[in-house]
Amino acid sequence: MYFIVVKIKTKPNYTDLFMDLVAPFTAASRAEPGNLWFDWSRSIEDPTEFVLIEAFADDDAAGAHVNSEHFKAGLESMRPALAATPKIVSRKVEGDSWGDMDELKIG
């Protein structure tokens, strides 16, 4: 699977609007065949920083995502809100889902 983490720093005047700006992009991405998850979080240390964690089943699904119209539209919708270039980690990894963390296994 492709596992992707993106950190996005927003301009303060866009921070409270950011999730509304990306809502159509998020919904369309989650509906893609091969999308495993597309989840947003917000930094507890910096309220202007959002973190997107996403995964796609394989090369074809990841390629379809970045070549889709909603991907291009989603990037353009967030562009005015950006305070800096987003940071990304994108890797092909083994597996197709979240696994249990052995060090904190419960039960």
Backbone as XML, in Angstrom:
<?xml version="1.0"?>
<chain id="A" units="angstrom">
  <residue number="1" name="MET">
    <atom name="N" x="0.846" y="-1.173" z="0.000"/>
    <atom name="CA" x="0.000" y="0.000" z="0.000"/>
    <atom name="C" x="0.890" y="1.234" z="0.000"/>
  </residue>
  <residue number="2" name="TYR">
    <atom name="N" x="0.328" y="2.348" z="-0.433"/>
    <atom name="CA" x="0.994" y="3.641" z="-0.311"/>
    <atom name="C" x="0.484" y="4.319" z="0.942"/>
  </residue>
  <residue number="3" name="PHE">
    <atom name="N" x="1.411" y="4.702" z="1.807"/>
    <atom name="CA" x="1.100" y="5.378" z="3.060"/>
    <atom name="C" x="1.660" y="6.785" z="2.967"/>
  </residue>
  <residue number="4" name="ILE">
    <atom name="N" x="0.803" y="7.774" z="3.193"/>
    <atom name="CA" x="1.181" y="9.169" z="2.972"/>
    <atom name="C" x="0.786" y="9.995" z="4.193"/>
  </residue>
  <residue number="5" name="VAL">
    <atom name="N" x="1.710" y="10.847" z="4.630"/>
    <atom name="CA" x="1.435" y="11.796" z="5.702"/>
    <atom name="C" x="1.823" y="13.174" z="5.189"/>
  </residue>
  <residue number="6" name="VAL">
    <atom name="N" x="0.901" y="14.125" z="5.307"/>
    <atom name="CA" x="1.153" y="15.494" z="4.844"/>
    <atom name="C" x="0.893" y="16.447" z="6.008"/>
  </residue>
  <residue number="7" name="LYS">
    <atom name="N" x="1.861" y="17.342" z="6.260"/>
    <atom name="CA" x="1.683" y="18.402" z="7.256"/>
    <atom name="C" x="1.420" y="19.695" z="6.512"/>
  </residue>
  <residue number="8" name="ILE">
    <atom name="N" x="0.334" y="20.361" z="6.884"/>
    <atom name="CA" x="-0.097" y="21.572" z="6.200"/>
    <atom name="C" x="-0.220" y="22.703" z="7.215"/>
  </residue>
  <residue number="9" name="LYS">
    <atom name="N" x="0.526" y="23.766" z="6.976"/>
    <atom name="CA" x="0.498" y="24.950" z="7.841"/>
    <atom name="C" x="-0.404" y="25.987" z="7.181"/>
  </residue>
  <residue number="10" name="THR">
    <atom name="N" x="-1.419" y="26.434" z="7.917"/>
    <atom name="CA" x="-2.378" y="27.391" z="7.366"/>
    <atom name="C" x="-2.104" y="28.806" z="7.864"/>
  </residue>
  <residue number="11" name="LYS">
    <atom name="N" x="-2.550" y="29.769" z="7.067"/>
    <atom name="CA" x="-2.543" y="31.157" z="7.515"/>
    <atom name="C" x="-3.567" y="31.268" z="8.637"/>
  </residue>
  <residue number="12" name="PRO">
    <atom name="N" x="-3.261" y="32.031" z="9.686"/>
    <atom name="CA" x="-4.186" y="32.103" z="10.826"/>
    <atom name="C" x="-5.623" y="32.478" z="10.446"/>
  </residue>
  <residue number="13" name="ASN">
    <atom name="N" x="-5.800" y="33.360" z="9.467"/>
    <atom name="CA" x="-7.156" y="33.768" z="9.097"/>
    <atom name="C" x="-7.917" y="32.681" z="8.321"/>
  </residue>
  <residue number="14" name="TYR">
    <atom name="N" x="-7.234" y="31.617" z="7.924"/>
    <atom name="CA" x="-7.883" y="30.494" z="7.235"/>
    <atom name="C" x="-8.035" y="29.262" z="8.118"/>
  </residue>
  <residue number="15" name="THR">
    <atom name="N" x="-7.394" y="29.253" z="9.266"/>
    <atom name="CA" x="-7.347" y="28.046" z="10.084"/>
    <atom name="C" x="-8.732" y="27.506" z="10.408"/>
  </residue>
  <residue number="16" name="ASP">
    <atom name="N" x="-9.625" y="28.348" z="10.873"/>
    <atom name="CA" x="-10.962" y="27.866" z="11.249"/>
    <atom name="C" x="-11.816" y="27.477" z="10.046"/>
  </residue>
  <residue number="17" name="LEU">
    <atom name="N" x="-11.444" y="27.903" z="8.860"/>
    <atom name="CA" x="-12.183" y="27.586" z="7.634"/>
    <atom name="C" x="-11.603" y="26.389" z="6.880"/>
  </residue>
  <residue number="18" name="PHE">
    <atom name="N" x="-10.419" y="25.952" z="7.289"/>
    <atom name="CA" x="-9.664" y="24.995" z="6.483"/>
    <atom name="C" x="-10.417" y="23.695" z="6.224"/>
  </residue>
  <residue number="19" name="MET">
    <atom name="N" x="-11.016" y="23.111" z="7.245"/>
    <atom name="CA" x="-11.707" y="21.834" z="7.043"/>
    <atom name="C" x="-12.900" y="21.982" z="6.104"/>
  </residue>
  <residue number="20" name="ASP">
    <atom name="N" x="-13.558" y="23.138" z="6.108"/>
    <atom name="CA" x="-14.632" y="23.379" z="5.139"/>
    <atom name="C" x="-14.073" y="23.480" z="3.728"/>
  </residue>
  <residue number="21" name="LEU">
    <atom name="N" x="-12.895" y="24.102" z="3.591"/>
    <atom name="CA" x="-12.272" y="24.216" z="2.263"/>
    <atom name="C" x="-11.943" y="22.853" z="1.665"/>
  </residue>
  <residue number="22" name="VAL">
    <atom name="N" x="-11.505" y="21.928" z="2.502"/>
    <atom name="CA" x="-11.067" y="20.626" z="1.997"/>
    <atom name="C" x="-12.152" y="19.553" z="2.062"/>
  </residue>
  <residue number="23" name="ALA">
    <atom name="N" x="-13.348" y="19.897" z="2.513"/>
    <atom name="CA" x="-14.418" y="18.906" z="2.648"/>
    <atom name="C" x="-14.764" y="18.194" z="1.328"/>
  </residue>
  <residue number="24" name="PRO">
    <atom name="N" x="-14.940" y="18.914" z="0.202"/>
    <atom name="CA" x="-15.241" y="18.204" z="-1.048"/>
    <atom name="C" x="-14.089" y="17.289" z="-1.490"/>
  </residue>
  <residue number="25" name="PHE">
    <atom name="N" x="-12.859" y="17.762" z="-1.338"/>
    <atom name="CA" x="-11.663" y="16.976" z="-1.668"/>
    <atom name="C" x="-11.615" y="15.714" z="-0.801"/>
  </residue>
  <residue number="26" name="THR">
    <atom name="N" x="-11.887" y="15.871" z="0.467"/>
    <atom name="CA" x="-11.867" y="14.744" z="1.396"/>
    <atom name="C" x="-12.928" y="13.711" z="1.018"/>
  </residue>
  <residue number="27" name="ALA">
    <atom name="N" x="-14.145" y="14.151" z="0.786"/>
    <atom name="CA" x="-15.232" y="13.226" z="0.444"/>
    <atom name="C" x="-14.940" y="12.482" z="-0.856"/>
  </residue>
  <residue number="28" name="ALA">
    <atom name="N" x="-14.462" y="13.201" z="-1.862"/>
    <atom name="CA" x="-14.168" y="12.563" z="-3.152"/>
    <atom name="C" x="-13.011" y="11.579" z="-3.023"/>
  </residue>
  <residue number="29" name="SER">
    <atom name="N" x="-12.003" y="11.927" z="-2.238"/>
    <atom name="CA" x="-10.852" y="11.033" z="-2.059"/>
    <atom name="C" x="-11.250" y="9.771" z="-1.309"/>
  </residue>
  <residue number="30" name="ARG">
    <atom name="N" x="-12.076" y="9.909" z="-0.291"/>
    <atom name="CA" x="-12.533" y="8.747" z="0.465"/>
    <atom name="C" x="-13.391" y="7.813" z="-0.384"/>
  </residue>
  <residue number="31" name="ALA">
    <atom name="N" x="-14.047" y="8.352" z="-1.396"/>
    <atom name="CA" x="-14.919" y="7.550" z="-2.262"/>
    <atom name="C" x="-14.160" y="6.830" z="-3.381"/>
  </residue>
  <residue number="32" name="GLU">
    <atom name="N" x="-12.885" y="7.122" z="-3.546"/>
    <atom name="CA" x="-12.106" y="6.501" z="-4.623"/>
    <atom name="C" x="-11.942" y="5.000" z="-4.401"/>
  </residue>
  <residue number="33" name="PRO">
    <atom name="N" x="-12.045" y="4.215" z="-5.485"/>
    <atom name="CA" x="-11.684" y="2.794" z="-5.354"/>
    <atom name="C" x="-10.204" y="2.714" z="-4.959"/>
  </residue>
  <residue number="34" name="GLY">
    <atom name="N" x="-9.896" y="1.898" z="-4.009"/>
    <atom name="CA" x="-8.503" y="1.738" z="-3.590"/>
    <atom name="C" x="-8.064" y="2.673" z="-2.480"/>
  </residue>
  <residue number="35" name="ASN">
    <atom name="N" x="-8.920" y="3.619" z="-2.078"/>
    <atom name="CA" x="-8.572" y="4.452" z="-0.929"/>
    <atom name="C" x="-8.833" y="3.645" z="0.334"/>
  </residue>
  <residue number="36" name="LEU">
    <atom name="N" x="-7.826" y="3.531" z="1.180"/>
    <atom name="CA" x="-7.961" y="2.789" z="2.430"/>
    <atom name="C" x="-8.361" y="3.701" z="3.585"/>
  </residue>
  <residue number="37" name="TRP">
    <atom name="N" x="-7.806" y="4.896" z="3.618"/>
    <atom name="CA" x="-8.232" y="5.917" z="4.566"/>
    <atom name="C" x="-7.711" y="7.266" z="4.131"/>
  </residue>
  <residue number="38" name="PHE">
    <atom name="N" x="-8.364" y="8.306" z="4.630"/>
    <atom name="CA" x="-8.048" y="9.694" z="4.302"/>
    <atom name="C" x="-8.509" y="10.507" z="5.506"/>
  </residue>
  <residue number="39" name="ASP">
    <atom name="N" x="-7.622" y="10.637" z="6.498"/>
    <atom name="CA" x="-7.996" y="11.164" z="7.805"/>
    <atom name="C" x="-7.207" y="12.423" z="8.162"/>
  </residue>
  <residue number="40" name="TRP">
    <atom name="N" x="-7.924" y="13.420" z="8.626"/>
    <atom name="CA" x="-7.328" y="14.686" z="9.044"/>
    <atom name="C" x="-7.209" y="14.745" z="10.567"/>
  </residue>
  <residue number="41" name="SER">
    <atom name="N" x="-6.138" y="15.383" z="11.024"/>
    <atom name="CA" x="-5.950" y="15.712" z="12.436"/>
    <atom name="C" x="-5.410" y="17.130" z="12.509"/>
  </residue>
  <residue number="42" name="ARG">
    <atom name="N" x="-5.471" y="17.677" z="13.709"/>
    <atom name="CA" x="-4.950" y="19.022" z="13.932"/>
    <atom name="C" x="-3.916" y="18.949" z="15.050"/>
  </residue>
  <residue number="43" name="SER">
    <atom name="N" x="-2.812" y="19.622" z="14.861"/>
    <atom name="CA" x="-1.739" y="19.615" z="15.848"/>
    <atom name="C" x="-2.226" y="20.192" z="17.177"/>
  </residue>
  <residue number="44" name="ILE">
    <atom name="N" x="-1.844" y="19.559" z="18.273"/>
    <atom name="CA" x="-2.169" y="20.103" z="19.588"/>
    <atom name="C" x="-1.152" y="21.159" z="20.012"/>
  </residue>
  <residue number="45" name="GLU">
    <atom name="N" x="-0.004" y="21.192" z="19.334"/>
    <atom name="CA" x="1.029" y="22.181" z="19.645"/>
    <atom name="C" x="0.905" y="23.445" z="18.807"/>
  </residue>
  <residue number="46" name="ASP">
    <atom name="N" x="0.389" y="23.310" z="17.596"/>
    <atom name="CA" x="0.255" y="24.444" z="16.683"/>
    <atom name="C" x="-1.116" y="24.361" z="16.016"/>
  </residue>
  <residue number="47" name="PRO">
    <atom name="N" x="-2.078" y="25.138" z="16.472"/>
    <atom name="CA" x="-3.441" y="25.025" z="15.924"/>
    <atom name="C" x="-3.557" y="25.397" z="14.446"/>
  </residue>
  <residue number="48" name="THR">
    <atom name="N" x="-2.525" y="25.998" z="13.858"/>
    <atom name="CA" x="-2.568" y="26.311" z="12.428"/>
    <atom name="C" x="-2.020" y="25.169" z="11.570"/>
  </residue>
  <residue number="49" name="GLU">
    <atom name="N" x="-1.614" y="24.061" z="12.204"/>
    <atom name="CA" x="-1.057" y="22.932" z="11.461"/>
    <atom name="C" x="-2.042" y="21.764" z="11.435"/>
  </residue>
  <residue number="50" name="PHE">
    <atom name="N" x="-2.314" y="21.275" z="10.234"/>
    <atom name="CA" x="-3.163" y="20.112" z="10.019"/>
    <atom name="C" x="-2.307" y="18.972" z="9.493"/>
  </residue>
  <residue number="51" name="VAL">
    <atom name="N" x="-2.702" y="17.749" z="9.830"/>
    <atom name="CA" x="-1.979" y="16.569" z="9.367"/>
    <atom name="C" x="-2.979" y="15.658" z="8.662"/>
  </residue>
  <residue number="52" name="LEU">
    <atom name="N" x="-2.638" y="15.282" z="7.444"/>
    <atom name="CA" x="-3.457" y="14.366" z="6.653"/>
    <atom name="C" x="-2.729" y="13.027" z="6.593"/>
  </residue>
  <residue number="53" name="ILE">
    <atom name="N" x="-3.421" y="11.969" z="7.002"/>
    <atom name="CA" x="-2.888" y="10.609" z="6.908"/>
    <atom name="C" x="-3.770" y="9.868" z="5.927"/>
  </residue>
  <residue number="54" name="GLU">
    <atom name="N" x="-3.144" y="9.384" z="4.863"/>
    <atom name="CA" x="-3.915" y="8.710" z="3.821"/>
    <atom name="C" x="-3.187" y="7.461" z="3.354"/>
  </residue>
  <residue number="55" name="ALA">
    <atom name="N" x="-3.949" y="6.530" z="2.805"/>
    <atom name="CA" x="-3.364" y="5.308" z="2.271"/>
    <atom name="C" x="-4.188" y="4.828" z="1.085"/>
  </residue>
  <residue number="56" name="PHE">
    <atom name="N" x="-3.471" y="4.228" z="0.147"/>
    <atom name="CA" x="-4.079" y="3.678" z="-1.063"/>
    <atom name="C" x="-3.596" y="2.254" z="-1.255"/>
  </residue>
  <residue number="57" name="ALA">
    <atom name="N" x="-4.463" y="1.405" z="-1.779"/>
    <atom name="CA" x="-4.214" y="-0.028" z="-1.848"/>
    <atom name="C" x="-2.978" y="-0.395" z="-2.671"/>
  </residue>
  <residue number="58" name="ASP">
    <atom name="N" x="-2.726" y="0.326" z="-3.766"/>
    <atom name="CA" x="-1.635" y="-0.074" z="-4.661"/>
    <atom name="C" x="-1.235" y="1.085" z="-5.561"/>
  </residue>
  <residue number="59" name="ASP">
    <atom name="N" x="-0.297" y="0.806" z="-6.473"/>
    <atom name="CA" x="0.200" y="1.824" z="-7.402"/>
    <atom name="C" x="-0.926" y="2.437" z="-8.226"/>
  </residue>
  <residue number="60" name="ASP">
    <atom name="N" x="-1.821" y="1.591" z="-8.719"/>
    <atom name="CA" x="-2.910" y="2.089" z="-9.558"/>
    <atom name="C" x="-3.821" y="3.043" z="-8.796"/>
  </residue>
  <residue number="61" name="ALA">
    <atom name="N" x="-4.153" y="2.689" z="-7.560"/>
    <atom name="CA" x="-5.040" y="3.541" z="-6.758"/>
    <atom name="C" x="-4.364" y="4.867" z="-6.410"/>
  </residue>
  <residue number="62" name="ALA">
    <atom name="N" x="-3.084" y="4.821" z="-6.055"/>
    <atom name="CA" x="-2.357" y="6.059" z="-5.738"/>
    <atom name="C" x="-2.228" y="6.938" z="-6.977"/>
  </residue>
  <residue number="63" name="GLY">
    <atom name="N" x="-1.952" y="6.323" z="-8.123"/>
    <atom name="CA" x="-1.841" y="7.076" z="-9.370"/>
    <atom name="C" x="-3.166" y="7.696" z="-9.780"/>
  </residue>
  <residue number="64" name="ALA">
    <atom name="N" x="-4.243" y="6.949" z="-9.633"/>
    <atom name="CA" x="-5.563" y="7.480" z="-9.968"/>
    <atom name="C" x="-5.897" y="8.672" z="-9.077"/>
  </residue>
  <residue number="65" name="HIS">
    <atom name="N" x="-5.498" y="8.611" z="-7.810"/>
    <atom name="CA" x="-5.763" y="9.703" z="-6.881"/>
    <atom name="C" x="-5.077" y="10.987" z="-7.337"/>
  </residue>
  <residue number="66" name="VAL">
    <atom name="N" x="-3.775" y="10.934" z="-7.574"/>
    <atom name="CA" x="-3.045" y="12.165" z="-7.912"/>
    <atom name="C" x="-3.352" y="12.670" z="-9.315"/>
  </residue>
  <residue number="67" name="ASN">
    <atom name="N" x="-3.967" y="11.835" z="-10.136"/>
    <atom name="CA" x="-4.331" y="12.268" z="-11.485"/>
    <atom name="C" x="-5.816" y="12.618" z="-11.621"/>
  </residue>
  <residue number="68" name="SER">
    <atom name="N" x="-6.543" y="12.588" z="-10.523"/>
    <atom name="CA" x="-7.976" y="12.870" z="-10.573"/>
    <atom name="C" x="-8.241" y="14.370" z="-10.620"/>
  </residue>
  <residue number="69" name="GLU">
    <atom name="N" x="-9.404" y="14.709" z="-11.129"/>
    <atom name="CA" x="-9.815" y="16.117" z="-11.165"/>
    <atom name="C" x="-10.027" y="16.663" z="-9.758"/>
  </residue>
  <residue number="70" name="HIS">
    <atom name="N" x="-10.579" y="15.850" z="-8.872"/>
    <atom name="CA" x="-10.809" y="16.352" z="-7.512"/>
    <atom name="C" x="-9.497" y="16.568" z="-6.753"/>
  </residue>
  <residue number="71" name="PHE">
    <atom name="N" x="-8.447" y="15.842" z="-7.113"/>
    <atom name="CA" x="-7.135" y="16.084" z="-6.493"/>
    <atom name="C" x="-6.637" y="17.477" z="-6.884"/>
  </residue>
  <residue number="72" name="LYS">
    <atom name="N" x="-6.685" y="17.757" z="-8.183"/>
    <atom name="CA" x="-6.245" y="19.081" z="-8.654"/>
    <atom name="C" x="-7.106" y="20.182" z="-8.046"/>
  </residue>
  <residue number="73" name="ALA">
    <atom name="N" x="-8.414" y="19.982" z="-8.021"/>
    <atom name="CA" x="-9.319" y="20.980" z="-7.441"/>
    <atom name="C" x="-9.081" y="21.134" z="-5.942"/>
  </residue>
  <residue number="74" name="GLY">
    <atom name="N" x="-8.808" y="20.027" z="-5.265"/>
    <atom name="CA" x="-8.545" y="20.078" z="-3.831"/>
    <atom name="C" x="-7.298" y="20.875" z="-3.501"/>
  </residue>
  <residue number="75" name="LEU">
    <atom name="N" x="-6.242" y="20.681" z="-4.288"/>
    <atom name="CA" x="-5.015" y="21.445" z="-4.062"/>
    <atom name="C" x="-5.261" y="22.927" z="-4.286"/>
  </residue>
  <residue number="76" name="GLU">
    <atom name="N" x="-5.997" y="23.250" z="-5.321"/>
    <atom name="CA" x="-6.281" y="24.666" z="-5.603"/>
    <atom name="C" x="-7.170" y="25.285" z="-4.524"/>
  </residue>
  <residue number="77" name="SER">
    <atom name="N" x="-8.090" y="24.494" z="-3.967"/>
    <atom name="CA" x="-8.967" y="25.030" z="-2.923"/>
    <atom name="C" x="-8.195" y="25.371" z="-1.657"/>
  </residue>
  <residue number="78" name="MET">
    <atom name="N" x="-7.136" y="24.616" z="-1.372"/>
    <atom name="CA" x="-6.371" y="24.896" z="-0.157"/>
    <atom name="C" x="-5.230" y="25.885" z="-0.367"/>
  </residue>
  <residue number="79" name="ARG">
    <atom name="N" x="-4.829" y="26.116" z="-1.602"/>
    <atom name="CA" x="-3.685" y="26.990" z="-1.881"/>
    <atom name="C" x="-3.772" y="28.367" z="-1.205"/>
  </residue>
  <residue number="80" name="PRO">
    <atom name="N" x="-4.896" y="29.072" z="-1.248"/>
    <atom name="CA" x="-4.945" y="30.394" z="-0.606"/>
    <atom name="C" x="-4.773" y="30.338" z="0.909"/>
  </residue>
  <residue number="81" name="ALA">
    <atom name="N" x="-5.038" y="29.184" z="1.500"/>
    <atom name="CA" x="-4.968" y="29.042" z="2.953"/>
    <atom name="C" x="-3.573" y="28.698" z="3.466"/>
  </residue>
  <residue number="82" name="LEU">
    <atom name="N" x="-2.656" y="28.358" z="2.562"/>
    <atom name="CA" x="-1.348" y="27.858" z="2.975"/>
    <atom name="C" x="-0.412" y="28.968" z="3.421"/>
  </residue>
  <residue number="83" name="ALA">
    <atom name="N" x="0.226" y="28.755" z="4.566"/>
    <atom name="CA" x="1.247" y="29.680" z="5.065"/>
    <atom name="C" x="2.633" y="29.256" z="4.604"/>
  </residue>
  <residue number="84" name="ALA">
    <atom name="N" x="2.785" y="27.987" z="4.193"/>
    <atom name="CA" x="4.072" y="27.443" z="3.754"/>
    <atom name="C" x="3.802" y="26.233" z="2.864"/>
  </residue>
  <residue number="85" name="THR">
    <atom name="N" x="4.814" y="25.804" z="2.150"/>
    <atom name="CA" x="4.704" y="24.599" z="1.340"/>
    <atom name="C" x="4.488" y="23.399" z="2.258"/>
  </residue>
  <residue number="86" name="PRO">
    <atom name="N" x="3.470" y="22.588" z="1.996"/>
    <atom name="CA" x="3.245" y="21.407" z="2.836"/>
    <atom name="C" x="4.449" y="20.458" z="2.806"/>
  </residue>
  <residue number="87" name="LYS">
    <atom name="N" x="4.616" y="19.720" z="3.882"/>
    <atom name="CA" x="5.662" y="18.696" z="4.017"/>
    <atom name="C" x="5.002" y="17.336" z="3.882"/>
  </residue>
  <residue number="88" name="ILE">
    <atom name="N" x="5.688" y="16.402" z="3.190"/>
    <atom name="CA" x="5.082" y="15.102" z="2.912"/>
    <atom name="C" x="6.069" y="13.970" z="3.119"/>
  </residue>
  <residue number="89" name="VAL">
    <atom name="N" x="5.540" y="12.846" z="3.586"/>
    <atom name="CA" x="6.232" y="11.563" z="3.580"/>
    <atom name="C" x="5.311" y="10.629" z="2.814"/>
  </residue>
  <residue number="90" name="SER">
    <atom name="N" x="5.827" y="10.022" z="1.758"/>
    <atom name="CA" x="5.037" y="9.127" z="0.923"/>
    <atom name="C" x="5.877" y="7.879" z="0.653"/>
  </residue>
  <residue number="91" name="ARG">
    <atom name="N" x="5.396" y="6.739" z="1.110"/>
    <atom name="CA" x="6.159" y="5.504" z="0.986"/>
    <atom name="C" x="5.262" y="4.333" z="0.621"/>
  </residue>
  <residue number="92" name="LYS">
    <atom name="N" x="5.810" y="3.422" z="-0.142"/>
    <atom name="CA" x="5.149" y="2.153" z="-0.385"/>
    <atom name="C" x="5.564" y="1.232" z="0.763"/>
  </residue>
  <residue number="93" name="VAL">
    <atom name="N" x="4.576" y="0.658" z="1.437"/>
    <atom name="CA" x="4.857" y="-0.188" z="2.593"/>
    <atom name="C" x="4.084" y="-1.496" z="2.490"/>
  </residue>
  <residue number="94" name="GLU">
    <atom name="N" x="4.534" y="-2.482" z="3.238"/>
    <atom name="CA" x="3.842" y="-3.771" z="3.296"/>
    <atom name="C" x="2.519" y="-3.611" z="4.030"/>
  </residue>
  <residue number="95" name="GLY">
    <atom name="N" x="1.555" y="-4.430" z="3.679"/>
    <atom name="CA" x="0.294" y="-4.454" z="4.391"/>
    <atom name="C" x="-0.824" y="-3.749" z="3.648"/>
  </residue>
  <residue number="96" name="ASP">
    <atom name="N" x="-2.004" y="-3.828" z="4.245"/>
    <atom name="CA" x="-3.176" y="-3.203" z="3.641"/>
    <atom name="C" x="-4.107" y="-2.590" z="4.684"/>
  </residue>
  <residue number="97" name="SER">
    <atom name="N" x="-3.593" y="-2.439" z="5.911"/>
    <atom name="CA" x="-4.405" y="-1.876" z="6.976"/>
    <atom name="C" x="-3.502" y="-1.515" z="8.150"/>
  </residue>
  <residue number="98" name="TRP">
    <atom name="N" x="-4.100" y="-0.929" z="9.183"/>
    <atom name="CA" x="-3.389" y="-0.675" z="10.430"/>
    <atom name="C" x="-3.150" y="-2.013" z="11.126"/>
  </residue>
  <residue number="99" name="GLY">
    <atom name="N" x="-2.025" y="-2.136" z="11.798"/>
    <atom name="CA" x="-1.734" y="-3.319" z="12.588"/>
    <atom name="C" x="-1.746" y="-2.986" z="14.070"/>
  </residue>
  <residue number="100" name="ASP">
    <atom name="N" x="-1.783" y="-4.016" z="14.904"/>
    <atom name="CA" x="-1.717" y="-3.802" z="16.347"/>
    <atom name="C" x="-0.306" y="-3.424" z="16.773"/>
  </residue>
  <residue number="101" name="MET">
    <atom name="N" x="-0.191" y="-2.540" z="17.748"/>
    <atom name="CA" x="1.097" y="-2.163" z="18.309"/>
    <atom name="C" x="1.432" y="-3.145" z="19.430"/>
  </residue>
  <residue number="102" name="ASP">
    <atom name="N" x="2.381" y="-4.023" z="19.182"/>
    <atom name="CA" x="2.712" y="-5.075" z="20.137"/>
    <atom name="C" x="3.142" y="-4.535" z="21.502"/>
  </residue>
  <residue number="103" name="GLU">
    <atom name="N" x="3.828" y="-3.393" z="21.511"/>
    <atom name="CA" x="4.329" y="-2.830" z="22.761"/>
    <atom name="C" x="3.225" y="-2.347" z="23.698"/>
  </residue>
  <residue number="104" name="LEU">
    <atom name="N" x="2.017" y="-2.135" z="23.168"/>
    <atom name="CA" x="0.891" y="-1.696" z="24.001"/>
    <atom name="C" x="-0.326" y="-2.608" z="23.826"/>
  </residue>
  <residue number="105" name="LYS">
    <atom name="N" x="-0.063" y="-3.862" z="23.583"/>
    <atom name="CA" x="-1.152" y="-4.821" z="23.363"/>
    <atom name="C" x="-2.029" y="-4.916" z="24.617"/>
  </residue>
  <residue number="106" name="ILE">
    <atom name="N" x="-3.314" y="-4.829" z="24.419"/>
    <atom name="CA" x="-4.285" y="-4.917" z="25.505"/>
    <atom name="C" x="-4.970" y="-6.271" z="25.415"/>
  </residue>
  <residue number="107" name="GLY">
    <atom name="N" x="-4.978" y="-6.983" z="26.540"/>
    <atom name="CA" x="-5.680" y="-8.270" z="26.598"/>
    <atom name="C" x="-4.942" y="-9.427" z="26.126"/>
  </residue>
</chain>
